[in-house]
Amino acid sequence: MSTLAVEFSGEKVKVMWDKRLTEIFCDIFIKEILKGNRLGTHFTKDGWLKIMTNFEKETSKAFSQRQLKNRWDALKKEWKAWKKLKGKDTSLGWNLIKRTVDASDDWWESRLKVVLEAQKFRTSGVDLEFEGKLDQMFMGIVATGDKAWAPFSGTLRSDFFEDVNNEIP
C-alpha cells in the first residue's frame, strides 16, 4: 500500500493511499485531462488549482501540488511497470483470487528478469477497471514499448516511421 507524507503544523504524518482515495485521485485527474488542463505531459496552473481544490472538497484532505504530483509519479511508475510486464502477450489469463496475471512460473521468471520493478504484481495486480483509469491518465504521454526513443538513447530504429505511419487511420 502506498503512503504519502502530509504536513500538519510542521509535522509530517503518513497518510495511507487506500483504494477509495486513489480512485478519487484518478477521477479528478481524468476530469482535468478531459477539460484540456493538461498540455502534453504537464498540467496547467489552473488545472493544478482545480485538482487541489476538488481533491480537498471530495476527501477533506488538503494536499499540496507537490504531494499530489508525487502520487501521480508513483502511479505512473506502477502503470508503466504493469504495461511492460504484460507486454503484447494476449494469451494471459486472469487469477480472480490473486487479482493478477495467471501465468506459469516460467513466464513470471522470464518477465521479471526484464521488468524487475514488477515483482509485486505476481501476488497482486491491477484490476481491469483501475487499469482503464490509469490508461486514460498516462497513455500517450509515457513511453512503454519498443517504439520508445529519446535523443540520448542512440540511433532511431529504421522502421520507426514506418510503424508510426501504419498506425495513422
N, C-alpha and C positions, 0 to 999 in steps of 0.2 A: 504494500500500500504506500502510495506516495505521501510525502508530508511537505508542508510549506511553513516557513517561519513567518509569523506575523508579529509586528511590534506594538505593544501596548505600554504606554508610559515609559518608553525607553527600554523595556524588557522584551526579549524575543520569546514567543510562545509558539510551540509547534502545533499546526493545525492538520488534521487528517483530511486528505482528499478522498472522501468516500464516493461511491458511485453516483449518488444524487447530486453532490456538489460538482462533480466532474461533468455530469450531463448538463447541468445549468450553465456551467462554464462554456461548454461546447455550443449549446444552443445560442447563447449570447454572441459568441464569436461568429457563428454561422450567419446570424441575423445581420451583423455588421458587414460581413463579406458580401452578402446578397444586396445590401444597401449601397455597395460601392465604396465602403470606407476602408478598403484595403487596396492600395495601389501596388501592384506587383507582389512583393513579399512583405511589405510593411503597411501597418495601419496608419491612417491619417491621425492628426491630433484630435480632431473631432470624433473619430472612431474610437480612439482610446478613452476619451472622456465619457462617451456613451457606454462603452464596455464597463468601465469602473463604476459609473452611476447605476447601470442596470444590474450589475453583479451585486452591489451593495443592497439595492432595492429588493432583489429576489432572495438574497441569502442572509441579510442583516449582518454581513461581514464586509468590512472596509479594507480592501487590499490595495496596495499601491500599483502603479503601472508596472514597476519592476517585478513585483511579486507575481502578478498575472502573466507577465512575459516569461518568467521562469517556468511557470506551469505550462504555458504554450510550448516552450522549448522542450520540456520533458515529454510532453505528449507527442510532439513532432519526432523526437528521437525514438520513442516506443513504436510509433506508427511506421517509421522508416525501417526499423528492425523487423517488425511483423511482416511488412511487404517483402523485404529481402528474404526472410525466412521462407515464406510461401512461394516466392518466385512465380514462375509461369506454370507450375505444376497443377494441372487440372484434375488429377486423379486422386487427390487427397480427400479423405473423409473428415467427419467432424465428431469428436467424442463429446456427447452431451453431458456426461458426468464431469469430466475434467474441463469442459468448455474450451477445448483446444484442438489442434490438428490431430487427426487419428492416422498415424503412420507407423511404419515399422521402426524398430530400434536402429536398423541400418540407415534408414532415411534420416532420422534425427541426428545420428552421429555424423553423417556426411554434411548435412546442412549446418550443424552447429560449428563445424570446422570453418565454414565460410562466413557465418554470421554469429560471431562469438557472443554478441550482446543479446541474442535471442534465447538464451538458456532458460530464462524464466517462463517462456511460452510453452515449454514442454509440460509444465504442470498446470498452467492457467493461461489461456489465450485471450484473444479479443473477440467478444461476441459480435455477431454479424451486424446488428443494428448500430452498435458503437463504432464498428469499423466504417460503416457508411458515413457517420458524422465526421470521423477523422479524415475520410476521403474528401469530404466537402471542404474541410479546413486546409488540407495540405496537398491535395492532388494538383499538379501543375506548378507548384512552387518548390517542390523538393525533388531532387534527383534520386531515383531509387534503382534504376536498372542499368543495363549495358549501354544505353544511349546517353548516359551522363557524361559531361565533359566540362572541364574548366581550363582556362588558359594555361595554368601552371601544371596541368596533368600530362602534357606532352602532345603527341600528334593526334589529330582528329581522325577517327575511323573513316576510311574511304567510302563506306556505304551509308554514312550518317545521313547525308542529304537525300539519298535515295529512300531510306526508311521514313524520313520526315515527310517527303513529298508523297509517299504512298499512303500516309495517314490523313492527308487533306482530302475532305469529301469532294 
